[in-house]
Amino acid sequence: MPKHRPDEVDLEGDSHEKDASAIADSLVERGRAALAGVPGGADRARQAVSDAQGQLNGLSDVGVVAAAGFALGVTCGLFLAGAPRLILAISAIPVALTLQSTMARGLRPVRLVN
């Protein structure tokens, strides 16, 4: 059963225009607030990656090789399972970090395989 009968509905355009204007203003304010938070979000993400790299650099050589193998294994598993490309791209970030740390230590690929 409808909330309002057709004869009770206000068909005047004035109240609807005010509502539409208020909604538009609200959306603009929320959009500006979201855009204002983007630089802070980028800084937090950069700091998180830097912290993760610092933790990897604190591991032993064997720990870094194990972390690289684990990250690569998870990414390969997601790829074989048919994960979306966005998930694969996100899972490639730890692979890149661990391989960067491995190469910075001078570990050769032979050490990674054996």
DSSP file (Angstrom, degrees, kcal/mol; ACC not computed):
  #  RESIDUE AA STRUCTURE BP1 BP2  ACC     N-H-->O    O-->H-N    N-H-->O    O-->H-N    TCO  KAPPA ALPHA  PHI   PSI    X-CA   Y-CA   Z-CA
    1    1 A M              0   0    0      0, 0.0     0, 0.0     0, 0.0     0, 0.0   0.000 360.0 360.0 360.0 132.3    0.0    0.0    0.0
    2    2 A P        -     0   0    0      0, 0.0     3,-0.1     0, 0.0     0, 0.0  -0.262 360.0-131.1 -67.1 152.9    1.5    3.4   -1.0
    3    3 A K  S    S+     0   0    0      1,-0.2     2,-0.4     2,-0.0     0, 0.0   0.875  92.5  31.0 -69.7 -38.2    2.5    5.8    1.8
    4    4 A H  S    S-     0   0    0      2,-0.0    -1,-0.2     3,-0.0     5,-0.1  -0.957  79.7-128.5-124.9 139.5    0.6    8.7    0.1
    5    5 A R    >>  -     0   0    0     -2,-0.4     3,-2.1     1,-0.1     4,-0.8  -0.527  35.2-107.7 -77.8 154.9   -2.5    8.7   -2.0
    6    6 A P  T 34 S+     0   0    0      0, 0.0     3,-0.5     0, 0.0    -1,-0.1   0.804 119.7  54.8 -55.6 -30.8   -2.1   10.5   -5.3
    7    7 A D  T 34 S+     0   0    0      1,-0.2    -3,-0.0     3,-0.0    -2,-0.0   0.634 106.6  52.5 -79.6 -11.2   -4.3   13.4   -4.1
    8    8 A E  T <4 S+     0   0    0     -3,-2.1     2,-0.3     2,-0.1    -1,-0.2   0.559  83.7 105.6 -96.3 -10.3   -2.0   14.0   -1.0
    9    9 A V  S  < S-     0   0    0     -4,-0.8     2,-0.7    -3,-0.5    -5,-0.0  -0.531  72.4-128.5 -76.6 132.0    1.2   14.2   -3.0
   10   10 A D        -     0   0    0     -2,-0.3    -1,-0.1     1,-0.1    -2,-0.1  -0.710  26.6-179.7 -80.2 113.7    2.7   17.7   -3.3
   11   11 A L        +     0   0    0     -2,-0.7     2,-0.2     4,-0.0    -1,-0.1   0.315  37.0 125.6 -98.1   7.3    3.3   18.3   -7.0
   12   12 A E     >  -     0   0    0      1,-0.1     4,-0.7     2,-0.0     3,-0.4  -0.502  55.6-146.1 -68.0 133.3    4.7   21.8   -6.6
   13   13 A G  H  > S+     0   0    0     -2,-0.2     4,-2.2     1,-0.2     5,-0.2   0.670  85.4  77.3 -74.7 -18.0    8.2   22.0   -8.2
   14   14 A D  H  > S+     0   0    0      1,-0.2     4,-1.8     2,-0.2    -1,-0.2   0.914  95.1  44.5 -63.1 -46.2    9.5   24.5   -5.6
   15   15 A S  H  > S+     0   0    0     -3,-0.4     4,-2.0     1,-0.2    -1,-0.2   0.858 113.6  51.2 -69.0 -33.5   10.1   22.0   -2.8
   16   16 A H  H  X S+     0   0    0     -4,-0.7     4,-2.5     2,-0.2    -1,-0.2   0.872 108.0  52.0 -70.7 -36.1   11.7   19.5   -5.2
   17   17 A E  H  X S+     0   0    0     -4,-2.2     4,-2.3     2,-0.2    -2,-0.2   0.894 109.5  49.7 -65.9 -39.0   14.1   22.1   -6.5
   18   18 A K  H  X S+     0   0    0     -4,-1.8     4,-2.3     2,-0.2    -2,-0.2   0.908 111.8  48.7 -65.2 -41.5   15.1   23.0   -3.0
   19   19 A D  H  X S+     0   0    0     -4,-2.0     4,-2.4     2,-0.2    -2,-0.2   0.918 111.9  48.6 -63.8 -43.2   15.7   19.3   -2.2
   20   20 A A  H  X S+     0   0    0     -4,-2.5     4,-2.4     1,-0.2    -2,-0.2   0.894 111.6  49.8 -64.6 -39.7   17.7   18.8   -5.4
   21   21 A S  H  X S+     0   0    0     -4,-2.3     4,-2.4     2,-0.2    -1,-0.2   0.897 111.1  49.0 -65.4 -40.6   19.8   21.9   -4.7
   22   22 A A  H  X S+     0   0    0     -4,-2.3     4,-2.2     2,-0.2    -2,-0.2   0.894 111.9  49.1 -66.1 -39.6   20.5   20.7   -1.1
   23   23 A I  H  X S+     0   0    0     -4,-2.4     4,-2.5     2,-0.2    -2,-0.2   0.920 111.4  49.2 -65.3 -43.4   21.5   17.3   -2.3
   24   24 A A  H  X S+     0   0    0     -4,-2.4     4,-2.2     1,-0.2    -2,-0.2   0.920 111.7  48.7 -63.0 -43.4   23.8   18.8   -5.0
   25   25 A D  H  X S+     0   0    0     -4,-2.4     4,-2.3     1,-0.2    -1,-0.2   0.897 111.0  51.0 -62.5 -40.1   25.5   21.1   -2.4
   26   26 A S  H  X S+     0   0    0     -4,-2.2     4,-2.3     1,-0.2    -2,-0.2   0.907 110.1  49.2 -63.7 -42.5   25.9   18.1    0.0
   27   27 A L  H  X S+     0   0    0     -4,-2.5     4,-2.4     2,-0.2    -2,-0.2   0.893 110.4  50.6 -65.1 -39.3   27.6   16.1   -2.8
   28   28 A V  H  X S+     0   0    0     -4,-2.2     4,-2.3     2,-0.2    -2,-0.2   0.918 111.0  48.9 -64.3 -43.0   29.9   18.9   -3.7
   29   29 A E  H  X S+     0   0    0     -4,-2.3     4,-2.1     1,-0.2    -2,-0.2   0.912 112.5  47.6 -63.7 -42.4   30.9   19.3    0.0
   30   30 A R  H  X S+     0   0    0     -4,-2.3     4,-2.3     2,-0.2    -1,-0.2   0.890 111.0  51.7 -66.6 -38.4   31.6   15.6    0.4
   31   31 A G  H  X S+     0   0    0     -4,-2.4     4,-2.4     2,-0.2    -2,-0.2   0.909 110.2  48.4 -63.1 -42.5   33.6   15.5   -2.8
   32   32 A R  H  X S+     0   0    0     -4,-2.3     4,-1.9     1,-0.2    -2,-0.2   0.888 111.0  50.7 -65.5 -38.0   35.8   18.4   -1.7
   33   33 A A  H  X S+     0   0    0     -4,-2.1     4,-1.0     2,-0.2    -2,-0.2   0.894 110.8  49.0 -65.8 -39.0   36.3   16.7    1.7
   34   34 A A  H  < S+     0   0    0     -4,-2.3     3,-0.5     1,-0.2     4,-0.5   0.909 111.6  48.7 -67.0 -41.2   37.3   13.5    0.0
   35   35 A L  H >< S+     0   0    0     -4,-2.4     3,-0.9     1,-0.2    -1,-0.2   0.832 105.2  58.9 -67.9 -31.1   39.7   15.3   -2.3
   36   36 A A  H 3< S+     0   0    0     -4,-1.9     4,-0.4     1,-0.2    -1,-0.2   0.796 104.3  52.4 -67.0 -26.6   41.2   17.1    0.6
   37   37 A G  T 3X S+     0   0    0     -4,-1.0     4,-2.0    -3,-0.5    -1,-0.2   0.560  86.9  85.1 -85.3  -8.1   42.2   13.8    2.1
   38   38 A V  H <> S+     0   0    0     -3,-0.9     4,-2.4    -4,-0.5     5,-0.2   0.932  87.7  48.6 -63.7 -48.7   44.0   12.4   -0.9
   39   39 A P  H  > S+     0   0    0      0, 0.0     4,-2.1     0, 0.0    -1,-0.2   0.904 112.8  49.4 -60.1 -38.5   47.4   14.0   -0.2
   40   40 A G  H  > S+     0   0    0     -4,-0.4     4,-2.2     2,-0.2    -2,-0.2   0.884 110.5  50.8 -65.8 -37.9   47.3   12.7    3.4
   41   41 A G  H  X S+     0   0    0     -4,-2.0     4,-2.3     2,-0.2    -1,-0.2   0.885 109.5  50.4 -65.6 -39.5   46.4    9.2    2.1
   42   42 A A  H  X S+     0   0    0     -4,-2.4     4,-2.4     2,-0.2    -2,-0.2   0.897 110.5  49.7 -66.2 -39.8   49.2    9.2   -0.3
   43   43 A D  H  X S+     0   0    0     -4,-2.1     4,-2.2    -5,-0.2    -2,-0.2   0.900 111.0  49.6 -64.9 -40.3   51.7   10.3    2.4
   44   44 A R  H  X S+     0   0    0     -4,-2.2     4,-2.2     2,-0.2    -2,-0.2   0.897 111.4  48.9 -66.1 -38.9   50.4    7.5    4.7
   45   45 A A  H  X S+     0   0    0     -4,-2.3     4,-2.3     2,-0.2    -2,-0.2   0.914 111.2  49.7 -65.8 -42.0   50.7    4.9    1.9
   46   46 A R  H  X S+     0   0    0     -4,-2.4     4,-2.1     1,-0.2    -2,-0.2   0.897 111.7  49.1 -62.7 -39.9   54.3    6.1    1.2
   47   47 A Q  H  X S+     0   0    0     -4,-2.2     4,-2.5     2,-0.2    -1,-0.2   0.886 109.1  52.5 -67.0 -38.8   55.1    5.9    4.9
   48   48 A A  H  X S+     0   0    0     -4,-2.2     4,-2.3     2,-0.2    -2,-0.2   0.908 110.4  47.4 -64.5 -41.5   53.7    2.3    5.1
   49   49 A V  H  X S+     0   0    0     -4,-2.3     4,-2.4     2,-0.2    -1,-0.2   0.904 112.0  50.7 -65.8 -40.1   55.8    1.2    2.2
   50   50 A S  H  X S+     0   0    0     -4,-2.1     4,-2.0     2,-0.2    -2,-0.2   0.903 110.8  48.8 -64.1 -40.7   58.8    2.8    3.7
   51   51 A D  H  X S+     0   0    0     -4,-2.5     4,-2.1     2,-0.2    -2,-0.2   0.903 110.8  50.3 -64.8 -41.1   58.1    1.0    7.1
   52   52 A A  H  X S+     0   0    0     -4,-2.3     4,-2.2     1,-0.2    -2,-0.2   0.908 110.0  50.4 -63.6 -41.1   57.7   -2.3    5.3
   53   53 A Q  H  X S+     0   0    0     -4,-2.4     4,-2.2     1,-0.2    -1,-0.2   0.886 108.8  52.6 -64.3 -37.7   61.0   -1.9    3.5
   54   54 A G  H  X S+     0   0    0     -4,-2.0     4,-1.0     2,-0.2    -1,-0.2   0.887 108.8  49.3 -64.6 -39.1   62.7   -1.1    6.8
   55   55 A Q  H  < S+     0   0    0     -4,-2.1     4,-0.4     2,-0.2     3,-0.4   0.896 110.7  50.3 -66.9 -39.0   61.3   -4.2    8.4
   56   56 A L  H >< S+     0   0    0     -4,-2.2     3,-1.4     1,-0.2    -2,-0.2   0.899 106.7  54.8 -64.8 -38.9   62.5   -6.3    5.4
   57   57 A N  H 3< S+     0   0    0     -4,-2.2    -1,-0.2     1,-0.3    -2,-0.2   0.755 102.3  59.1 -66.7 -21.9   66.0   -4.7    5.6
   58   58 A G  T 3< S+     0   0    0     -4,-1.0    -1,-0.3    -3,-0.4    -2,-0.2   0.593  89.3  93.8 -81.1 -10.5   66.1   -5.8    9.3
   59   59 A L  S <  S-     0   0    0     -3,-1.4     2,-0.0    -4,-0.4    -3,-0.0  -0.357  81.9-106.4 -78.1 160.6   65.7   -9.5    8.4
   60   60 A S     >  -     0   0    0      1,-0.1     4,-2.3    -2,-0.1     5,-0.2  -0.281  38.4 -98.7 -74.5 171.6   68.5  -12.0    7.9
   61   61 A D  H  > S+     0   0    0      1,-0.2     4,-2.2     2,-0.2     5,-0.2   0.907 126.4  48.3 -59.7 -42.7   69.4  -13.1    4.3
   62   62 A V  H  > S+     0   0    0      1,-0.2     4,-2.5     2,-0.2    -1,-0.2   0.885 110.2  52.4 -66.5 -38.1   67.5  -16.4    4.8
   63   63 A G  H  > S+     0   0    0      2,-0.2     4,-2.5     1,-0.2    -2,-0.2   0.888 109.2  48.8 -64.3 -39.7   64.5  -14.4    6.1
   64   64 A V  H  X S+     0   0    0     -4,-2.3     4,-2.5     2,-0.2    -2,-0.2   0.907 111.7  49.2 -67.5 -40.8   64.5  -12.1    3.1
   65   65 A V  H  X S+     0   0    0     -4,-2.2     4,-2.4     2,-0.2    -2,-0.2   0.912 112.4  48.7 -63.9 -41.6   64.7  -15.1    0.7
   66   66 A A  H  X S+     0   0    0     -4,-2.5     4,-2.4     2,-0.2    -2,-0.2   0.911 111.6  49.0 -64.2 -42.0   61.8  -16.8    2.6
   67   67 A A  H  X S+     0   0    0     -4,-2.5     4,-2.6     2,-0.2     5,-0.2   0.898 111.6  49.5 -64.3 -40.5   59.7  -13.6    2.5
   68   68 A A  H  X S+     0   0    0     -4,-2.5     4,-2.5     2,-0.2     5,-0.2   0.917 112.2  48.1 -64.8 -42.8   60.4  -13.3   -1.3
   69   69 A G  H  X S+     0   0    0     -4,-2.4     4,-2.2     2,-0.2    -2,-0.2   0.899 113.0  47.8 -64.3 -40.6   59.5  -16.9   -1.9
   70   70 A F  H  X S+     0   0    0     -4,-2.4     4,-2.4     2,-0.2    -2,-0.2   0.939 113.4  46.7 -65.6 -47.1   56.3  -16.5    0.1
   71   71 A A  H  X S+     0   0    0     -4,-2.6     4,-2.1     1,-0.2    24,-0.2   0.903 114.7  47.2 -63.3 -41.1   55.2  -13.3   -1.6
   72   72 A L  H  X S+     0   0    0     -4,-2.5     4,-2.5    -5,-0.2    -1,-0.2   0.881 111.3  52.0 -67.7 -37.2   56.0  -14.7   -5.0
   73   73 A G  H  X S+     0   0    0     -4,-2.2     4,-2.4    -5,-0.2    -2,-0.2   0.900 109.5  48.5 -65.3 -41.2   54.1  -17.9   -4.2
   74   74 A V  H  X S+     0   0    0     -4,-2.4     4,-2.4     2,-0.2    -2,-0.2   0.919 112.8  48.3 -64.4 -43.2   51.0  -16.0   -3.0
   75   75 A T  H  X S+     0   0    0     -4,-2.1     4,-2.2     2,-0.2    -2,-0.2   0.915 112.4  47.9 -65.1 -42.7   51.0  -13.9   -6.2
   76   76 A C  H  X S+     0   0    0     -4,-2.5     4,-2.7     2,-0.2     5,-0.2   0.900 111.0  52.0 -64.5 -39.8   51.5  -17.0   -8.4
   77   77 A G  H  X S+     0   0    0     -4,-2.4     4,-1.8     1,-0.2    -2,-0.2   0.907 109.9  48.3 -62.8 -41.7   48.7  -18.7   -6.6
   78   78 A L  H  X>S+     0   0    0     -4,-2.4     5,-2.6     2,-0.2     4,-0.5   0.894 111.8  50.5 -64.3 -39.2   46.3  -15.8   -7.1
   79   79 A F  H ><5S+     0   0    0     -4,-2.2     3,-1.0     1,-0.2    -2,-0.2   0.933 111.9  46.2 -63.9 -45.8   47.3  -15.7  -10.8
   80   80 A L  H 3<5S+     0   0    0     -4,-2.7    -1,-0.2     1,-0.3    -2,-0.2   0.795 109.0  56.2 -68.6 -27.3   46.6  -19.4  -11.3
   81   81 A A  H 3<5S-     0   0    0     -4,-1.8    -1,-0.3    -5,-0.2    -2,-0.2   0.583 118.4-112.1 -80.0  -9.1   43.3  -19.1   -9.4
   82   82 A G  T <<5 +     0   0    0     -3,-1.0    -3,-0.2    -4,-0.5    -2,-0.1   0.839  49.7 177.8  84.7  34.4   42.2  -16.4  -11.8
   83   83 A A      < -     0   0    0     -5,-2.6    -1,-0.1     1,-0.1     5,-0.0  -0.317  38.6 -90.2 -67.3 154.1   42.2  -13.4   -9.4
   84   84 A P     >  -     0   0    0      0, 0.0     4,-2.0     0, 0.0     3,-0.3  -0.229  35.8-111.9 -61.9 155.9   41.3  -10.0  -10.9
   85   85 A R  H  > S+     0   0    0      1,-0.2     4,-2.6     2,-0.2     5,-0.2   0.845 115.6  57.6 -61.1 -35.9   44.1   -7.9  -12.2
   86   86 A L  H  > S+     0   0    0      1,-0.2     4,-2.2     2,-0.2    -1,-0.2   0.911 107.0  48.0 -62.8 -41.6   43.8   -5.3   -9.4
   87   87 A I  H  > S+     0   0    0     -3,-0.3     4,-2.5     2,-0.2    -1,-0.2   0.896 111.6  50.8 -66.0 -39.7   44.3   -8.0   -6.8
   88   88 A L  H  X S+     0   0    0     -4,-2.0     4,-1.1     2,-0.2    -2,-0.2   0.907 109.6  50.4 -63.8 -40.8   47.3   -9.3   -8.7
   89   89 A A  H  < S+     0   0    0     -4,-2.6     4,-0.5     1,-0.2     3,-0.3   0.907 112.1  47.1 -64.2 -40.4   48.8   -5.8   -8.9
   90   90 A I  H >< S+     0   0    0     -4,-2.2     3,-1.1     1,-0.2    -2,-0.2   0.893 110.8  51.6 -67.6 -38.6   48.3   -5.3   -5.2
   91   91 A S  H 3X S+     0   0    0     -4,-2.5     4,-0.7     1,-0.2    -1,-0.2   0.684 100.6  64.5 -73.0 -15.4   49.9   -8.7   -4.4
   92   92 A A  H 3X S+     0   0    0     -4,-1.1     4,-2.5    -3,-0.3    -1,-0.2   0.660  84.6  76.2 -79.1 -15.3   52.9   -7.8   -6.6
   93   93 A I  H <> S+     0   0    0     -3,-1.1     4,-2.4    -4,-0.5    -1,-0.2   0.946  96.0  44.5 -63.2 -49.0   53.8   -4.9   -4.2
   94   94 A P  H  > S+     0   0    0      0, 0.0     4,-2.7     0, 0.0     5,-0.2   0.868 111.8  55.1 -63.5 -32.4   55.3   -7.3   -1.5
   95   95 A V  H  X S+     0   0    0     -4,-0.7     4,-2.6   -24,-0.2     5,-0.2   0.945 109.7  46.0 -61.9 -47.0   57.1   -9.2   -4.3
   96   96 A A  H  X S+     0   0    0     -4,-2.5     4,-2.3     1,-0.2    -1,-0.2   0.908 113.3  49.6 -63.0 -41.9   58.7   -6.0   -5.5
   97   97 A L  H  X S+     0   0    0     -4,-2.4     4,-2.2     2,-0.2    -2,-0.2   0.929 114.1  43.9 -63.7 -44.9   59.7   -5.0   -2.0
   98   98 A T  H  X S+     0   0    0     -4,-2.7     4,-2.3     1,-0.2    -2,-0.2   0.898 114.6  48.4 -70.3 -38.6   61.2   -8.3   -1.1
   99   99 A L  H  X S+     0   0    0     -4,-2.6     4,-2.6    -5,-0.2    -1,-0.2   0.876 110.5  52.3 -68.8 -34.5   63.1   -8.7   -4.4
  100  100 A Q  H  X S+     0   0    0     -4,-2.3     4,-2.2    -5,-0.2    -2,-0.2   0.928 111.4  46.5 -63.4 -44.1   64.4   -5.1   -4.1
  101  101 A S  H  X S+     0   0    0     -4,-2.2     4,-1.2     2,-0.2    -2,-0.2   0.882 112.6  51.1 -64.6 -37.8   65.7   -5.9   -0.6
  102  102 A T  H  <>S+     0   0    0     -4,-2.3     5,-1.7     1,-0.2     4,-0.4   0.927 112.5  44.4 -65.3 -45.5   67.2   -9.2   -1.9
  103  103 A M  H ><5S+     0   0    0     -4,-2.6     3,-0.9     1,-0.2    -1,-0.2   0.843 108.1  58.3 -70.1 -32.5   69.0   -7.5   -4.8
  104  104 A A  H 3<5S+     0   0    0     -4,-2.2    -1,-0.2     1,-0.3    -2,-0.2   0.801 103.5  54.1 -66.3 -27.6   70.2   -4.7   -2.6
  105  105 A R  T 3<5S-     0   0    0     -4,-1.2    -1,-0.3    -3,-0.3    -2,-0.2   0.600 116.8-115.8 -80.6 -10.9   71.9   -7.2   -0.3
  106  106 A G  T < 5 +     0   0    0     -3,-0.9     2,-0.3    -4,-0.4    -3,-0.2   0.652  58.2 157.5  85.6  15.1   73.8   -8.7   -3.3
  107  107 A L      < -     0   0    0     -5,-1.7    -1,-0.3     1,-0.0    -2,-0.1  -0.593  35.8-135.1 -73.9 131.2   72.1  -12.1   -3.2
  108  108 A R    >>  -     0   0    0     -2,-0.3     3,-1.2     1,-0.1     4,-1.0  -0.490  20.5-109.7 -85.6 157.7   72.3  -13.7   -6.6
  109  109 A P  H 3> S+     0   0    0      0, 0.0     4,-1.7     0, 0.0     5,-0.2   0.781 116.3  66.2 -56.8 -27.7   69.3  -15.5   -8.2
  110  110 A V  H 3> S+     0   0    0      1,-0.2     4,-2.4     2,-0.2     3,-0.1   0.900  99.5  51.1 -61.2 -38.6   71.1  -18.9   -7.6
  111  111 A R  H <4 S+     0   0    0     -3,-1.2    -1,-0.2     1,-0.2    -4,-0.0   0.839 107.5  54.0 -65.9 -33.1   70.7  -18.3   -3.9
  112  112 A L  H  < S+     0   0    0     -4,-1.0    -1,-0.2     1,-0.2    -2,-0.2   0.851 113.6  41.0 -70.7 -34.0   67.0  -17.6   -4.4
  113  113 A V  H  <        0   0    0     -4,-1.7    -2,-0.2     1,-0.2    -1,-0.2   0.894 360.0 360.0 -82.8 -42.4   66.4  -20.9   -6.2
  114  114 A N     <        0   0    0     -4,-2.4    -1,-0.2    -5,-0.2    -2,-0.2   0.489 360.0 360.0 -81.8 360.0   68.5  -23.3   -4.2
